[in-house]
Amino acid sequence: MTDLPKIEIEGDSEPAVALALLRIIMESSEDKAEQDRDWILSTYADCLAVVGGAEVSFDEDEDEEKDKDDEAS
């Protein structure tokens, strides 16, 4: 994403790693229009949880699996 400000992330604290992960997700996201304040904060919270060792369930992934199962039927 070219319109993101240049942010230098230093260190290996959980918040820094979560921020780096958020940055990767934002740059690879197909739908840039969805990246509003709520999306960014929610995604950062997910990143922070994952970095802390939690497993995060994504509704989008579950919906895609259901669609594939429906198509196979």
mmJSON file of the N, C-alpha and C atoms, coordinates in Angstrom:
{"data_MODEL":{"atom_site":{
"group_PDB":["ATOM","ATOM","ATOM","ATOM","ATOM","ATOM","ATOM","ATOM","ATOM","ATOM","ATOM","ATOM","ATOM","ATOM","ATOM","ATOM","ATOM","ATOM","ATOM","ATOM","ATOM","ATOM","ATOM","ATOM","ATOM","ATOM","ATOM","ATOM","ATOM","ATOM","ATOM","ATOM","ATOM","ATOM","ATOM","ATOM","ATOM","ATOM","ATOM","ATOM","ATOM","ATOM","ATOM","ATOM","ATOM","ATOM","ATOM","ATOM","ATOM","ATOM","ATOM","ATOM","ATOM","ATOM","ATOM","ATOM","ATOM","ATOM","ATOM","ATOM","ATOM","ATOM","ATOM","ATOM","ATOM","ATOM","ATOM","ATOM","ATOM","ATOM","ATOM","ATOM","ATOM","ATOM","ATOM","ATOM","ATOM","ATOM","ATOM","ATOM","ATOM","ATOM","ATOM","ATOM","ATOM","ATOM","ATOM","ATOM","ATOM","ATOM","ATOM","ATOM","ATOM","ATOM","ATOM","ATOM","ATOM","ATOM","ATOM","ATOM","ATOM","ATOM","ATOM","ATOM","ATOM","ATOM","ATOM","ATOM","ATOM","ATOM","ATOM","ATOM","ATOM","ATOM","ATOM","ATOM","ATOM","ATOM","ATOM","ATOM","ATOM","ATOM","ATOM","ATOM","ATOM","ATOM","ATOM","ATOM","ATOM","ATOM","ATOM","ATOM","ATOM","ATOM","ATOM","ATOM","ATOM","ATOM","ATOM","ATOM","ATOM","ATOM","ATOM","ATOM","ATOM","ATOM","ATOM","ATOM","ATOM","ATOM","ATOM","ATOM","ATOM","ATOM","ATOM","ATOM","ATOM","ATOM","ATOM","ATOM","ATOM","ATOM","ATOM","ATOM","ATOM","ATOM","ATOM","ATOM","ATOM","ATOM","ATOM","ATOM","ATOM","ATOM","ATOM","ATOM","ATOM","ATOM","ATOM","ATOM","ATOM","ATOM","ATOM","ATOM","ATOM","ATOM","ATOM","ATOM","ATOM","ATOM","ATOM","ATOM","ATOM","ATOM","ATOM","ATOM","ATOM","ATOM","ATOM","ATOM","ATOM","ATOM","ATOM","ATOM","ATOM","ATOM","ATOM","ATOM","ATOM","ATOM","ATOM","ATOM","ATOM","ATOM","ATOM","ATOM","ATOM","ATOM","ATOM"],
"id":[1,2,3,4,5,6,7,8,9,10,11,12,13,14,15,16,17,18,19,20,21,22,23,24,25,26,27,28,29,30,31,32,33,34,35,36,37,38,39,40,41,42,43,44,45,46,47,48,49,50,51,52,53,54,55,56,57,58,59,60,61,62,63,64,65,66,67,68,69,70,71,72,73,74,75,76,77,78,79,80,81,82,83,84,85,86,87,88,89,90,91,92,93,94,95,96,97,98,99,100,101,102,103,104,105,106,107,108,109,110,111,112,113,114,115,116,117,118,119,120,121,122,123,124,125,126,127,128,129,130,131,132,133,134,135,136,137,138,139,140,141,142,143,144,145,146,147,148,149,150,151,152,153,154,155,156,157,158,159,160,161,162,163,164,165,166,167,168,169,170,171,172,173,174,175,176,177,178,179,180,181,182,183,184,185,186,187,188,189,190,191,192,193,194,195,196,197,198,199,200,201,202,203,204,205,206,207,208,209,210,211,212,213,214,215,216,217,218,219],
"type_symbol":["N","C","C","N","C","C","N","C","C","N","C","C","N","C","C","N","C","C","N","C","C","N","C","C","N","C","C","N","C","C","N","C","C","N","C","C","N","C","C","N","C","C","N","C","C","N","C","C","N","C","C","N","C","C","N","C","C","N","C","C","N","C","C","N","C","C","N","C","C","N","C","C","N","C","C","N","C","C","N","C","C","N","C","C","N","C","C","N","C","C","N","C","C","N","C","C","N","C","C","N","C","C","N","C","C","N","C","C","N","C","C","N","C","C","N","C","C","N","C","C","N","C","C","N","C","C","N","C","C","N","C","C","N","C","C","N","C","C","N","C","C","N","C","C","N","C","C","N","C","C","N","C","C","N","C","C","N","C","C","N","C","C","N","C","C","N","C","C","N","C","C","N","C","C","N","C","C","N","C","C","N","C","C","N","C","C","N","C","C","N","C","C","N","C","C","N","C","C","N","C","C","N","C","C","N","C","C","N","C","C","N","C","C","N","C","C","N","C","C"],
"label_atom_id":["N","CA","C","N","CA","C","N","CA","C","N","CA","C","N","CA","C","N","CA","C","N","CA","C","N","CA","C","N","CA","C","N","CA","C","N","CA","C","N","CA","C","N","CA","C","N","CA","C","N","CA","C","N","CA","C","N","CA","C","N","CA","C","N","CA","C","N","CA","C","N","CA","C","N","CA","C","N","CA","C","N","CA","C","N","CA","C","N","CA","C","N","CA","C","N","CA","C","N","CA","C","N","CA","C","N","CA","C","N","CA","C","N","CA","C","N","CA","C","N","CA","C","N","CA","C","N","CA","C","N","CA","C","N","CA","C","N","CA","C","N","CA","C","N","CA","C","N","CA","C","N","CA","C","N","CA","C","N","CA","C","N","CA","C","N","CA","C","N","CA","C","N","CA","C","N","CA","C","N","CA","C","N","CA","C","N","CA","C","N","CA","C","N","CA","C","N","CA","C","N","CA","C","N","CA","C","N","CA","C","N","CA","C","N","CA","C","N","CA","C","N","CA","C","N","CA","C","N","CA","C","N","CA","C","N","CA","C","N","CA","C","N","CA","C","N","CA","C","N","CA","C","N","CA","C"],
"label_alt_id":[null,null,null,null,null,null,null,null,null,null,null,null,null,null,null,null,null,null,null,null,null,null,null,null,null,null,null,null,null,null,null,null,null,null,null,null,null,null,null,null,null,null,null,null,null,null,null,null,null,null,null,null,null,null,null,null,null,null,null,null,null,null,null,null,null,null,null,null,null,null,null,null,null,null,null,null,null,null,null,null,null,null,null,null,null,null,null,null,null,null,null,null,null,null,null,null,null,null,null,null,null,null,null,null,null,null,null,null,null,null,null,null,null,null,null,null,null,null,null,null,null,null,null,null,null,null,null,null,null,null,null,null,null,null,null,null,null,null,null,null,null,null,null,null,null,null,null,null,null,null,null,null,null,null,null,null,null,null,null,null,null,null,null,null,null,null,null,null,null,null,null,null,null,null,null,null,null,null,null,null,null,null,null,null,null,null,null,null,null,null,null,null,null,null,null,null,null,null,null,null,null,null,null,null,null,null,null,null,null,null,null,null,null,null,null,null,null,null,null],
"label_comp_id":["MET","MET","MET","THR","THR","THR","ASP","ASP","ASP","LEU","LEU","LEU","PRO","PRO","PRO","LYS","LYS","LYS","ILE","ILE","ILE","GLU","GLU","GLU","ILE","ILE","ILE","GLU","GLU","GLU","GLY","GLY","GLY","ASP","ASP","ASP","SER","SER","SER","GLU","GLU","GLU","PRO","PRO","PRO","ALA","ALA","ALA","VAL","VAL","VAL","ALA","ALA","ALA","LEU","LEU","LEU","ALA","ALA","ALA","LEU","LEU","LEU","LEU","LEU","LEU","ARG","ARG","ARG","ILE","ILE","ILE","ILE","ILE","ILE","MET","MET","MET","GLU","GLU","GLU","SER","SER","SER","SER","SER","SER","GLU","GLU","GLU","ASP","ASP","ASP","LYS","LYS","LYS","ALA","ALA","ALA","GLU","GLU","GLU","GLN","GLN","GLN","ASP","ASP","ASP","ARG","ARG","ARG","ASP","ASP","ASP","TRP","TRP","TRP","ILE","ILE","ILE","LEU","LEU","LEU","SER","SER","SER","THR","THR","THR","TYR","TYR","TYR","ALA","ALA","ALA","ASP","ASP","ASP","CYS","CYS","CYS","LEU","LEU","LEU","ALA","ALA","ALA","VAL","VAL","VAL","VAL","VAL","VAL","GLY","GLY","GLY","GLY","GLY","GLY","ALA","ALA","ALA","GLU","GLU","GLU","VAL","VAL","VAL","SER","SER","SER","PHE","PHE","PHE","ASP","ASP","ASP","GLU","GLU","GLU","ASP","ASP","ASP","GLU","GLU","GLU","ASP","ASP","ASP","GLU","GLU","GLU","GLU","GLU","GLU","LYS","LYS","LYS","ASP","ASP","ASP","LYS","LYS","LYS","ASP","ASP","ASP","ASP","ASP","ASP","GLU","GLU","GLU","ALA","ALA","ALA","SER","SER","SER"],
"label_asym_id":["A","A","A","A","A","A","A","A","A","A","A","A","A","A","A","A","A","A","A","A","A","A","A","A","A","A","A","A","A","A","A","A","A","A","A","A","A","A","A","A","A","A","A","A","A","A","A","A","A","A","A","A","A","A","A","A","A","A","A","A","A","A","A","A","A","A","A","A","A","A","A","A","A","A","A","A","A","A","A","A","A","A","A","A","A","A","A","A","A","A","A","A","A","A","A","A","A","A","A","A","A","A","A","A","A","A","A","A","A","A","A","A","A","A","A","A","A","A","A","A","A","A","A","A","A","A","A","A","A","A","A","A","A","A","A","A","A","A","A","A","A","A","A","A","A","A","A","A","A","A","A","A","A","A","A","A","A","A","A","A","A","A","A","A","A","A","A","A","A","A","A","A","A","A","A","A","A","A","A","A","A","A","A","A","A","A","A","A","A","A","A","A","A","A","A","A","A","A","A","A","A","A","A","A","A","A","A","A","A","A","A","A","A","A","A","A","A","A","A"],
"label_entity_id":["1","1","1","1","1","1","1","1","1","1","1","1","1","1","1","1","1","1","1","1","1","1","1","1","1","1","1","1","1","1","1","1","1","1","1","1","1","1","1","1","1","1","1","1","1","1","1","1","1","1","1","1","1","1","1","1","1","1","1","1","1","1","1","1","1","1","1","1","1","1","1","1","1","1","1","1","1","1","1","1","1","1","1","1","1","1","1","1","1","1","1","1","1","1","1","1","1","1","1","1","1","1","1","1","1","1","1","1","1","1","1","1","1","1","1","1","1","1","1","1","1","1","1","1","1","1","1","1","1","1","1","1","1","1","1","1","1","1","1","1","1","1","1","1","1","1","1","1","1","1","1","1","1","1","1","1","1","1","1","1","1","1","1","1","1","1","1","1","1","1","1","1","1","1","1","1","1","1","1","1","1","1","1","1","1","1","1","1","1","1","1","1","1","1","1","1","1","1","1","1","1","1","1","1","1","1","1","1","1","1","1","1","1","1","1","1","1","1","1"],
"label_seq_id":[1,1,1,2,2,2,3,3,3,4,4,4,5,5,5,6,6,6,7,7,7,8,8,8,9,9,9,10,10,10,11,11,11,12,12,12,13,13,13,14,14,14,15,15,15,16,16,16,17,17,17,18,18,18,19,19,19,20,20,20,21,21,21,22,22,22,23,23,23,24,24,24,25,25,25,26,26,26,27,27,27,28,28,28,29,29,29,30,30,30,31,31,31,32,32,32,33,33,33,34,34,34,35,35,35,36,36,36,37,37,37,38,38,38,39,39,39,40,40,40,41,41,41,42,42,42,43,43,43,44,44,44,45,45,45,46,46,46,47,47,47,48,48,48,49,49,49,50,50,50,51,51,51,52,52,52,53,53,53,54,54,54,55,55,55,56,56,56,57,57,57,58,58,58,59,59,59,60,60,60,61,61,61,62,62,62,63,63,63,64,64,64,65,65,65,66,66,66,67,67,67,68,68,68,69,69,69,70,70,70,71,71,71,72,72,72,73,73,73],
"pdbx_PDB_ins_code":[null,null,null,null,null,null,null,null,null,null,null,null,null,null,null,null,null,null,null,null,null,null,null,null,null,null,null,null,null,null,null,null,null,null,null,null,null,null,null,null,null,null,null,null,null,null,null,null,null,null,null,null,null,null,null,null,null,null,null,null,null,null,null,null,null,null,null,null,null,null,null,null,null,null,null,null,null,null,null,null,null,null,null,null,null,null,null,null,null,null,null,null,null,null,null,null,null,null,null,null,null,null,null,null,null,null,null,null,null,null,null,null,null,null,null,null,null,null,null,null,null,null,null,null,null,null,null,null,null,null,null,null,null,null,null,null,null,null,null,null,null,null,null,null,null,null,null,null,null,null,null,null,null,null,null,null,null,null,null,null,null,null,null,null,null,null,null,null,null,null,null,null,null,null,null,null,null,null,null,null,null,null,null,null,null,null,null,null,null,null,null,null,null,null,null,null,null,null,null,null,null,null,null,null,null,null,null,null,null,null,null,null,null,null,null,null,null,null,null],
"Cartn_x":[0.861,0.0,0.898,0.854,1.795,1.45,0.201,-0.162,-0.012,0.581,0.855,2.097,2.094,3.297,4.433,5.644,6.816,6.979,6.914,7.041,8.189,9.146,10.258,9.891,9.827,9.484,10.768,11.06,12.275,11.922,12.735,12.544,11.787,11.682,10.997,9.944,9.443,8.369,7.11,6.169,4.933,4.191,4.064,3.384,4.109,5.435,6.192,6.015,6.044,5.86,4.429,3.458,2.06,1.883,2.549,2.472,3.085,4.201,4.817,3.892,3.25,2.311,1.116,0.608,-0.485,-0.076,1.11,1.617,1.643,2.094,2.131,0.723,-0.202,-1.588,-2.189,-1.943,-2.493,-1.951,-0.674,-0.064,-0.539,-0.919,-1.329,-2.844,-3.582,-5.042,-5.529,-6.475,-7.017,-7.938,-8.747,-9.742,-9.265,-8.551,-7.994,-9.084,-10.258,-11.343,-11.853,-11.686,-12.153,-11.27,-10.132,-9.166,-9.501,-10.641,-11.009,-10.49,-10.787,-10.291,-10.664,-11.928,-12.385,-11.659,-11.478,-10.784,-9.342,-8.677,-7.275,-7.133,-7.976,-7.874,-8.23,-9.234,-9.627,-8.534,-7.961,-6.911,-5.65,-5.323,-4.169,-4.398,-5.63,-5.946,-5.76,-6.185,-5.97,-4.484,-3.716,-2.269,-1.615,-2.014,-1.454,-1.795,-3.017,-3.418,-2.604,-2.42,-1.657,-0.207,0.384,1.771,1.904,0.851,0.848,0.576,0.309,0.131,-1.303,-2.244,-3.646,-3.95,-4.957,-5.454,-6.641,-6.654,-7.72,-8.53,-9.845,-10.736,-11.198,-11.19,-11.603,-12.881,-13.94,-15.236,-15.15,-14.332,-14.191,-13.702,-12.731,-12.206,-13.29,-14.095,-15.172,-16.213,-16.534,-17.504,-17.006,-15.718,-15.144,-15.207,-14.939,-14.999,-16.426,-17.417,-18.81,-19.187,-18.717,-19.005,-18.411,-17.193,-16.557,-17.317,-17.775,-18.551,-19.873,-20.517,-21.776,-21.58,-20.472,-20.198,-19.911,-19.289,-18.946,-20.184,-21.234,-22.45,-23.281],
"Cartn_y":[-1.169,0.0,1.219,1.997,3.088,4.322,4.48,5.684,5.555,4.45,4.309,5.118,5.733,6.455,5.473,5.919,5.086,4.978,3.773,3.533,2.567,2.966,2.098,1.389,0.08,-0.704,-1.283,-0.947,-1.421,-2.246,-3.229,-4.033,-5.309,-6.132,-7.403,-7.605,-6.488,-6.595,-7.087,-7.638,-8.13,-7.035,-5.808,-4.759,-4.409,-4.426,-4.115,-5.206,-6.453,-7.563,-7.545,-7.254,-7.17,-6.044,-4.924,-3.809,-4.191,-4.899,-5.362,-6.333,-7.219,-8.156,-7.418,-6.429,-5.607,-4.94,-4.419,-3.757,-4.73,-5.95,-6.963,-7.266,-7.42,-7.719,-6.571,-5.344,-4.183,-4.094,-4.366,-4.278,-5.388,-6.529,-7.651,-7.761,-6.915,-6.963,-6.575,-7.361,-7.091,-5.877,-5.726,-4.652,-3.531,-2.591,-1.487,-0.576,-0.557,0.31,-0.109,-1.379,-1.87,-1.405,-0.856,-0.535,0.792,0.81,1.993,1.834,2.791,2.808,1.531,1.123,-0.065,-1.322,-1.435,-2.589,-2.63,-1.483,-1.423,-1.804,-1.236,-1.541,-2.998,-3.519,-4.914,-5.862,-5.555,-6.399,-6.323,-5.147,-5.02,-5.83,-5.79,-6.582,-8.072,-8.517,-9.918,-10.229,-9.318,-9.514,-9.617,-8.755,-8.758,-10.069,-10.555,-11.824,-12.979,-12.995,-14.071,-14.046,-12.875,-12.754,-13.249,-13.054,-13.518,-15.009,-15.689,-17.127,-17.603,-16.704,-17.094,-17.556,-18.419,-18.8,-17.913,-17.333,-16.417,-17.061,-17.087,-17.634,-16.502,-16.745,-15.734,-16.176,-15.392,-15.717,-15.82,-14.989,-15.014,-16.379,-16.95,-18.259,-19.321,-19.252,-20.216,-20.07,-18.835,-18.604,-19.169,-19.004,-19.523,-21.047,-21.685,-23.143,-23.633,-22.938,-23.305,-23.174,-22.097,-21.901,-23.029,-23.45,-24.541,-25.847,-26.079,-27.286,-27.28,-26.113,-25.992,-26.259,-25.763,-25.96,-27.424,-28.132,-29.533,-30.426,-29.963,-30.779,-30.847],
"Cartn_z":[0.0,0.0,0.0,-1.014,-1.189,-0.365,0.049,0.771,2.288,2.758,4.177,4.53,5.7,6.105,6.379,6.189,6.457,7.966,8.468,9.899,10.118,10.91,11.27,12.566,12.525,13.702,14.26,15.504,16.141,17.366,17.632,18.822,18.533,19.57,19.417,20.51,21.038,22.023,21.316,22.074,21.472,20.701,21.255,20.477,19.175,19.183,17.964,16.916,17.335,16.395,15.857,16.725,16.281,15.27,15.49,14.549,13.201,13.237,11.989,11.253,11.986,11.38,10.785,11.505,10.99,9.692,9.644,8.436,7.249,7.491,6.436,5.942,6.867,6.505,5.706,6.139,5.438,4.014,3.847,2.523,1.597,2.158,1.32,1.163,1.849,1.786,0.397,-0.126,-1.461,-1.471,-0.418,-0.381,0.537,-0.025,0.757,1.327,0.695,1.154,2.522,2.886,4.181,5.339,5.065,6.117,6.793,7.463,8.233,9.663,10.493,11.868,12.614,12.539,13.251,12.766,11.44,10.882,11.381,11.362,11.786,13.252,14.111,15.546,15.835,15.178,15.371,14.891,13.74,13.19,14.046,14.565,15.456,16.736,17.265,18.457,18.174,16.983,16.585,16.488,15.888,15.756,17.131,18.037,19.391,20.099,19.896,20.511,19.946,18.626,17.991,18.448,18.503,18.948,20.388,21.177,22.561,22.707,21.589,21.63,21.496,21.345,21.218,19.8,19.696,18.38,18.075,16.892,16.507,15.397,15.573,14.564,13.665,12.362,11.411,10.741,10.897,10.311,8.801,8.164,6.71,6.244,6.952,6.586,6.696,7.747,7.937,6.837,6.447,5.376,4.059,3.763,2.532,2.503,3.652,3.717,3.486,4.044,3.841,2.377,1.726,0.304,-0.527,-0.21,-0.942,-0.727,0.51,0.784,0.036,-0.049,-0.764,-2.258,-2.818,-4.236,-4.54,-3.604,-3.811,-3.757,-3.086,-2.924,-4.175],
"occupancy":[1.0,1.0,1.0,1.0,1.0,1.0,1.0,1.0,1.0,1.0,1.0,1.0,1.0,1.0,1.0,1.0,1.0,1.0,1.0,1.0,1.0,1.0,1.0,1.0,1.0,1.0,1.0,1.0,1.0,1.0,1.0,1.0,1.0,1.0,1.0,1.0,1.0,1.0,1.0,1.0,1.0,1.0,1.0,1.0,1.0,1.0,1.0,1.0,1.0,1.0,1.0,1.0,1.0,1.0,1.0,1.0,1.0,1.0,1.0,1.0,1.0,1.0,1.0,1.0,1.0,1.0,1.0,1.0,1.0,1.0,1.0,1.0,1.0,1.0,1.0,1.0,1.0,1.0,1.0,1.0,1.0,1.0,1.0,1.0,1.0,1.0,1.0,1.0,1.0,1.0,1.0,1.0,1.0,1.0,1.0,1.0,1.0,1.0,1.0,1.0,1.0,1.0,1.0,1.0,1.0,1.0,1.0,1.0,1.0,1.0,1.0,1.0,1.0,1.0,1.0,1.0,1.0,1.0,1.0,1.0,1.0,1.0,1.0,1.0,1.0,1.0,1.0,1.0,1.0,1.0,1.0,1.0,1.0,1.0,1.0,1.0,1.0,1.0,1.0,1.0,1.0,1.0,1.0,1.0,1.0,1.0,1.0,1.0,1.0,1.0,1.0,1.0,1.0,1.0,1.0,1.0,1.0,1.0,1.0,1.0,1.0,1.0,1.0,1.0,1.0,1.0,1.0,1.0,1.0,1.0,1.0,1.0,1.0,1.0,1.0,1.0,1.0,1.0,1.0,1.0,1.0,1.0,1.0,1.0,1.0,1.0,1.0,1.0,1.0,1.0,1.0,1.0,1.0,1.0,1.0,1.0,1.0,1.0,1.0,1.0,1.0,1.0,1.0,1.0,1.0,1.0,1.0,1.0,1.0,1.0,1.0,1.0,1.0,1.0,1.0,1.0,1.0,1.0,1.0],
"B_iso_or_equiv":[0.0,0.0,0.0,0.0,0.0,0.0,0.0,0.0,0.0,0.0,0.0,0.0,0.0,0.0,0.0,0.0,0.0,0.0,0.0,0.0,0.0,0.0,0.0,0.0,0.0,0.0,0.0,0.0,0.0,0.0,0.0,0.0,0.0,0.0,0.0,0.0,0.0,0.0,0.0,0.0,0.0,0.0,0.0,0.0,0.0,0.0,0.0,0.0,0.0,0.0,0.0,0.0,0.0,0.0,0.0,0.0,0.0,0.0,0.0,0.0,0.0,0.0,0.0,0.0,0.0,0.0,0.0,0.0,0.0,0.0,0.0,0.0,0.0,0.0,0.0,0.0,0.0,0.0,0.0,0.0,0.0,0.0,0.0,0.0,0.0,0.0,0.0,0.0,0.0,0.0,0.0,0.0,0.0,0.0,0.0,0.0,0.0,0.0,0.0,0.0,0.0,0.0,0.0,0.0,0.0,0.0,0.0,0.0,0.0,0.0,0.0,0.0,0.0,0.0,0.0,0.0,0.0,0.0,0.0,0.0,0.0,0.0,0.0,0.0,0.0,0.0,0.0,0.0,0.0,0.0,0.0,0.0,0.0,0.0,0.0,0.0,0.0,0.0,0.0,0.0,0.0,0.0,0.0,0.0,0.0,0.0,0.0,0.0,0.0,0.0,0.0,0.0,0.0,0.0,0.0,0.0,0.0,0.0,0.0,0.0,0.0,0.0,0.0,0.0,0.0,0.0,0.0,0.0,0.0,0.0,0.0,0.0,0.0,0.0,0.0,0.0,0.0,0.0,0.0,0.0,0.0,0.0,0.0,0.0,0.0,0.0,0.0,0.0,0.0,0.0,0.0,0.0,0.0,0.0,0.0,0.0,0.0,0.0,0.0,0.0,0.0,0.0,0.0,0.0,0.0,0.0,0.0,0.0,0.0,0.0,0.0,0.0,0.0,0.0,0.0,0.0,0.0,0.0,0.0],
"pdbx_formal_charge":[null,null,null,null,null,null,null,null,null,null,null,null,null,null,null,null,null,null,null,null,null,null,null,null,null,null,null,null,null,null,null,null,null,null,null,null,null,null,null,null,null,null,null,null,null,null,null,null,null,null,null,null,null,null,null,null,null,null,null,null,null,null,null,null,null,null,null,null,null,null,null,null,null,null,null,null,null,null,null,null,null,null,null,null,null,null,null,null,null,null,null,null,null,null,null,null,null,null,null,null,null,null,null,null,null,null,null,null,null,null,null,null,null,null,null,null,null,null,null,null,null,null,null,null,null,null,null,null,null,null,null,null,null,null,null,null,null,null,null,null,null,null,null,null,null,null,null,null,null,null,null,null,null,null,null,null,null,null,null,null,null,null,null,null,null,null,null,null,null,null,null,null,null,null,null,null,null,null,null,null,null,null,null,null,null,null,null,null,null,null,null,null,null,null,null,null,null,null,null,null,null,null,null,null,null,null,null,null,null,null,null,null,null,null,null,null,null,null,null],
"auth_seq_id":[1,1,1,2,2,2,3,3,3,4,4,4,5,5,5,6,6,6,7,7,7,8,8,8,9,9,9,10,10,10,11,11,11,12,12,12,13,13,13,14,14,14,15,15,15,16,16,16,17,17,17,18,18,18,19,19,19,20,20,20,21,21,21,22,22,22,23,23,23,24,24,24,25,25,25,26,26,26,27,27,27,28,28,28,29,29,29,30,30,30,31,31,31,32,32,32,33,33,33,34,34,34,35,35,35,36,36,36,37,37,37,38,38,38,39,39,39,40,40,40,41,41,41,42,42,42,43,43,43,44,44,44,45,45,45,46,46,46,47,47,47,48,48,48,49,49,49,50,50,50,51,51,51,52,52,52,53,53,53,54,54,54,55,55,55,56,56,56,57,57,57,58,58,58,59,59,59,60,60,60,61,61,61,62,62,62,63,63,63,64,64,64,65,65,65,66,66,66,67,67,67,68,68,68,69,69,69,70,70,70,71,71,71,72,72,72,73,73,73],
"auth_comp_id":["MET","MET","MET","THR","THR","THR","ASP","ASP","ASP","LEU","LEU","LEU","PRO","PRO","PRO","LYS","LYS","LYS","ILE","ILE","ILE","GLU","GLU","GLU","ILE","ILE","ILE","GLU","GLU","GLU","GLY","GLY","GLY","ASP","ASP","ASP","SER","SER","SER","GLU","GLU","GLU","PRO","PRO","PRO","ALA","ALA","ALA","VAL","VAL","VAL","ALA","ALA","ALA","LEU","LEU","LEU","ALA","ALA","ALA","LEU","LEU","LEU","LEU","LEU","LEU","ARG","ARG","ARG","ILE","ILE","ILE","ILE","ILE","ILE","MET","MET","MET","GLU","GLU","GLU","SER","SER","SER","SER","SER","SER","GLU","GLU","GLU","ASP","ASP","ASP","LYS","LYS","LYS","ALA","ALA","ALA","GLU","GLU","GLU","GLN","GLN","GLN","ASP","ASP","ASP","ARG","ARG","ARG","ASP","ASP","ASP","TRP","TRP","TRP","ILE","ILE","ILE","LEU","LEU","LEU","SER","SER","SER","THR","THR","THR","TYR","TYR","TYR","ALA","ALA","ALA","ASP","ASP","ASP","CYS","CYS","CYS","LEU","LEU","LEU","ALA","ALA","ALA","VAL","VAL","VAL","VAL","VAL","VAL","GLY","GLY","GLY","GLY","GLY","GLY","ALA","ALA","ALA","GLU","GLU","GLU","VAL","VAL","VAL","SER","SER","SER","PHE","PHE","PHE","ASP","ASP","ASP","GLU","GLU","GLU","ASP","ASP","ASP","GLU","GLU","GLU","ASP","ASP","ASP","GLU","GLU","GLU","GLU","GLU","GLU","LYS","LYS","LYS","ASP","ASP","ASP","LYS","LYS","LYS","ASP","ASP","ASP","ASP","ASP","ASP","GLU","GLU","GLU","ALA","ALA","ALA","SER","SER","SER"],
"auth_asym_id":["A","A","A","A","A","A","A","A","A","A","A","A","A","A","A","A","A","A","A","A","A","A","A","A","A","A","A","A","A","A","A","A","A","A","A","A","A","A","A","A","A","A","A","A","A","A","A","A","A","A","A","A","A","A","A","A","A","A","A","A","A","A","A","A","A","A","A","A","A","A","A","A","A","A","A","A","A","A","A","A","A","A","A","A","A","A","A","A","A","A","A","A","A","A","A","A","A","A","A","A","A","A","A","A","A","A","A","A","A","A","A","A","A","A","A","A","A","A","A","A","A","A","A","A","A","A","A","A","A","A","A","A","A","A","A","A","A","A","A","A","A","A","A","A","A","A","A","A","A","A","A","A","A","A","A","A","A","A","A","A","A","A","A","A","A","A","A","A","A","A","A","A","A","A","A","A","A","A","A","A","A","A","A","A","A","A","A","A","A","A","A","A","A","A","A","A","A","A","A","A","A","A","A","A","A","A","A","A","A","A","A","A","A","A","A","A","A","A","A"],
"auth_atom_id":["N","CA","C","N","CA","C","N","CA","C","N","CA","C","N","CA","C","N","CA","C","N","CA","C","N","CA","C","N","CA","C","N","CA","C","N","CA","C","N","CA","C","N","CA","C","N","CA","C","N","CA","C","N","CA","C","N","CA","C","N","CA","C","N","CA","C","N","CA","C","N","CA","C","N","CA","C","N","CA","C","N","CA","C","N","CA","C","N","CA","C","N","CA","C","N","CA","C","N","CA","C","N","CA","C","N","CA","C","N","CA","C","N","CA","C","N","CA","C","N","CA","C","N","CA","C","N","CA","C","N","CA","C","N","CA","C","N","CA","C","N","CA","C","N","CA","C","N","CA","C","N","CA","C","N","CA","C","N","CA","C","N","CA","C","N","CA","C","N","CA","C","N","CA","C","N","CA","C","N","CA","C","N","CA","C","N","CA","C","N","CA","C","N","CA","C","N","CA","C","N","CA","C","N","CA","C","N","CA","C","N","CA","C","N","CA","C","N","CA","C","N","CA","C","N","CA","C","N","CA","C","N","CA","C","N","CA","C","N","CA","C","N","CA","C","N","CA","C","N","CA","C","N","CA","C"],
"pdbx_PDB_model_num":[1,1,1,1,1,1,1,1,1,1,1,1,1,1,1,1,1,1,1,1,1,1,1,1,1,1,1,1,1,1,1,1,1,1,1,1,1,1,1,1,1,1,1,1,1,1,1,1,1,1,1,1,1,1,1,1,1,1,1,1,1,1,1,1,1,1,1,1,1,1,1,1,1,1,1,1,1,1,1,1,1,1,1,1,1,1,1,1,1,1,1,1,1,1,1,1,1,1,1,1,1,1,1,1,1,1,1,1,1,1,1,1,1,1,1,1,1,1,1,1,1,1,1,1,1,1,1,1,1,1,1,1,1,1,1,1,1,1,1,1,1,1,1,1,1,1,1,1,1,1,1,1,1,1,1,1,1,1,1,1,1,1,1,1,1,1,1,1,1,1,1,1,1,1,1,1,1,1,1,1,1,1,1,1,1,1,1,1,1,1,1,1,1,1,1,1,1,1,1,1,1,1,1,1,1,1,1,1,1,1,1,1,1,1,1,1,1,1,1]
}}}
